[in-house]
Amino acid sequence: MDPPPAGARFTGVGAVEAVLAGLTFHHFAVVVADLELARELYTVSLGIDSWHTRALSGAAVHRGRPVALDGARVAIGRLGAGLVELIAPGRQPWAAREILDRRGEGIFAIGYLVDDVAAQLRVSVSAGARVEQVRPDARHPVEAYLDAGSGLLVDLVQSGSSWPA
C-alpha cells in the first residue's frame, strides 16, 4: 500500500465524513488497564450484562512495523444495535497500548463494517487518512485503524470476518 502524500491527513469533519460515507457503524472501542474492573464498570454504567471475553493473538503491522498482539485481551458486549469492545492491550507496542500509555483509559476508536478493507484503505489514504495499524498485514487486511485526526481512530472491520481477529 502506498503511503499518503507528504503532509496528507484528515482535516476536519468533512474529510472524515467523506471517508465514512455509507459505512455501517459496528462498535466503539475503549482501551482499559484492567479488563475485569472495566467490565464491571460498563455493566453498571451502560447496562451491558453479558460479555464475551477472549485473548487476542496473531500478527499486525503498526506504522509499518510487524507486532504481535499476544497478551492483549478483549471483552465484547452488545449495546443496542452496536457493540462495545473493551481492550486491555497487554505489553506489546500496538495502537491500543500506545493510546493507553499516552492518554489513559477511554474511548479510542469507532468501528465500521466494510465489504473490503483493502479497497476502503485505498479510498481512505487517497482522502488523506494515515494508516496506524492493519491486521494481519497490509496485503490481506481484515481490520485497520486509521488516524482520524481527532484523537479517535477509525477501525475498519471486514464484514463477515471473525471479529475481533
Secondary structure, 3 states (H helix, E strand, C coil): CCCCCCCCCCCHHHHHHHHHCCCEEEEEEEECCCHHHHHHHHHHHHCCCCEEEEECCCEEEECCEEEECCCCEEEEEEECCEEEEEEECCCCCCHHHHHHHHHCCEEEEEEEEECCHHHHHHHHHHCCCEEEEEECCCCCCCEEEEECCCCCEEEEEECCCCCCC
